[in-house]
Each structure stands twice: as structure tokens, then as C-alpha cells.
Amino acid sequence: MDNENNKKNNGLIMNDDFDTAMDWAARLALGELSVPDRQALSAWLNSRPDRQALMDEAATAWSAPSVELAANIAAQTIERQDRSSSREPSSRGLSAWWNRALPIASIAGGAAVAAALALAFYVPSLSGTDTSTEQLVVEAPQSEDVQEQLADGSLMHLARSSRATFSQNQTERRVTLAAGEAVFDVATDPQRPFIVAAGDAKIRVVGTSFNLSRWDQGVRVTVFEGKVEFGDENGTNSVDLVGGQGALLLAGDTLTTFAFNPDEYVDWRSGWVDATDMTLSEIIAKLDRYSDTTILLKNPDLGQSLVSGRFKLSQSSATLETLALLYELNIEHQSGRVVLSQD
């Protein structure tokens, strides 16, 4: 009996230790540990010989996608290259980790990923001018990302729960991102600019690769390569961006720019969000697309809080718990939704 009790007690200790290790790993990943915190972590690690191994396991879980996910992303990259025989798609914006994922895909037997189930159909153009005879509507379901090769040769990769339309004529190509987020690899055509409308923002390019995200409070563009003109829909507040630059247009026409390293940047296609001074409202919008439960902010002003860190999109509950821990948020589970607040 004593042996059985000892085993149960040891099991409880191991579970508690692993939960603690996950908390420490999350805080380490976000770079939020103070000197006293690091001293406390060191003391915790040294108090039991097996805690270092638990910490290594927890750190791996927080800092790297799974082998299966790596294989899927690599296979999607290969599939995209095979589908674009007329041009070589951009590889920028796929971080150095993506390049490391390619051999992992071979080890994991990475065949081409099955095509995502999506709603894509053509509707007649409502325009009375001789511009475009049909319009492509693409919707990504809540369970899948969707990749669509457009009629002009460009590639559009929609995040789940996103919706976009595409049309073209002899003078321009036009996309409307009605909801969500998408990566565009735009086929070069100097005679026909590629224009994307997203809420109050408008993007104009000729040939480039960029990510575009919209949510209720704003629009963000991240340019992997090429040149992008980004600004409000009236063109009164705009900026020219090149690879390694991005911009954020918030409600109220507040336009800010930022820089990043395209070779190290990890976008949502990896299953993670890399946040550097990203508003909480934007992170919540991303998590909400991956969650079966609606995620809301009780106070809209709370959405302007700036957050930095790396978060796994598919683990919305764990990410919310981490955000609550680091930024002193309250989590309230209501019927069919999760509400975040702050005292």
C-alpha cells in the first residue's frame, strides 16, 4: 500500500512540476523574466534533479513547432513551387526555420498535403463597364487554411475563417480581403497593378510577396520582398514599403511603420504568431479564428495594450492563460465565449 501511495504522490509531483515547467518556459519564450524571476527559476531547477529534463521538454514545446507541422508546411511549400511553372514563387518571409523544415519533411515521409476544403466560386461582375466578366470568391473554413492560384498566376494563401474576392481586367488586378488574413505572392505584371482593399486600407503592388491581416481595429501589412504602397483607401495617408518593412493602420487613420528580418520572421503559416509590440486586439483576432469558442475583450481600450512574444495559434486556451499570467488579465468563461478583462 505504501508503495502505491508513493507512486501516486510521485505522479502528482511530476504533473505539478511539468505544469510549473510549462509556465516558466512560456515566460522565458516571451522574454519577460526579471532578475528575481530568474533567480527563482534557478532555485526551482536545482531543488530536484529531474526538473532540468522537464524544463527542456517544456521549452521545446514552446519554442518549436512539431515535426508533423514542419512536414506539412514544407510539403505545402514544395506543392506551391510545383504549381507555379511560369514563375518562381518567393521564398522570403518563410523563416530560416522553414528551410530547416524541408529535410524534416523527407524524414517524416512528407508527400504533398491534401488540398484544403474551401469554398471557391465565380460570380458575374456587377460592373457595367468593360472591366471584368467574373469574380472569384474564396472562403477558408474555420478548420483549414486555403491556397488558391489566381487567374493571373499569383498565389493567395488564406488563413482559416478568412474571405477574399479576386477580379481582373486589362488595366488592373483587384482583391478585396473581406475578413481575416492572407499571404500574397504576386505575379509580376508592370502593366496591371495588383490592388488589395482591406477595410479602410489599400495596397498597391506590381510584383511582390507580403502578408495582409485585417481585424475590427486595424490592418497590418508585412512585406517579404518587392515594393508595396500601403495607406488609407483615399490615398491621403500612405507609405512605400520594401522587403523587411511593414506598416499598421489603426482605426482613426493612425499609420505606423516597423522593420523586421524576413529571413527570421515566422508568419501564421507555421502555426505560430510572432508578436513584437502587437496590439492585444490583433492577437485576439488571430486566436479567435483558431478557437471553437468566441474570444472577446470586455473593455475595447484593453485591445490597445502592446504584447510581445511567440504564441501557438492552435492552442488558444494555453495562449490565453499565458497572456493572462504575463499581462495580469482575468479570464471569464461564459456560455459559448471567453471574455478577457483587467482590474
Secondary structure, DSSP 8 states (H G I E B T S, - for coil): -HHHHHHHHHHHHHHHHHHHHHHHHHHHHHT---HHHHHHHHHHHHTSTTHHHHHHHHHHHHHS--HHHHHHHHHHHHHHHHH-TTS----TTS-HHHHHHHHHHHHTT---------EEEEEE---SSSS-SEEEEEE--TT--EEEE-TTS-EEEE-TT-EEEEEE-SS-EEEEEEEEEEEEE----TTS-EEEEETTEEEEESS-EEEEEEETTEEEEEEEESEEEEEETTSSSEEEEETTEEEEEETTTEEEEEE--TTT---GGGTEEEEEEEEHHHHHHHHHHH-SSEEEESSGGGGG-EEEEEEETT-HHHHHHHHHHHHT-EEEEETTEEEEE--
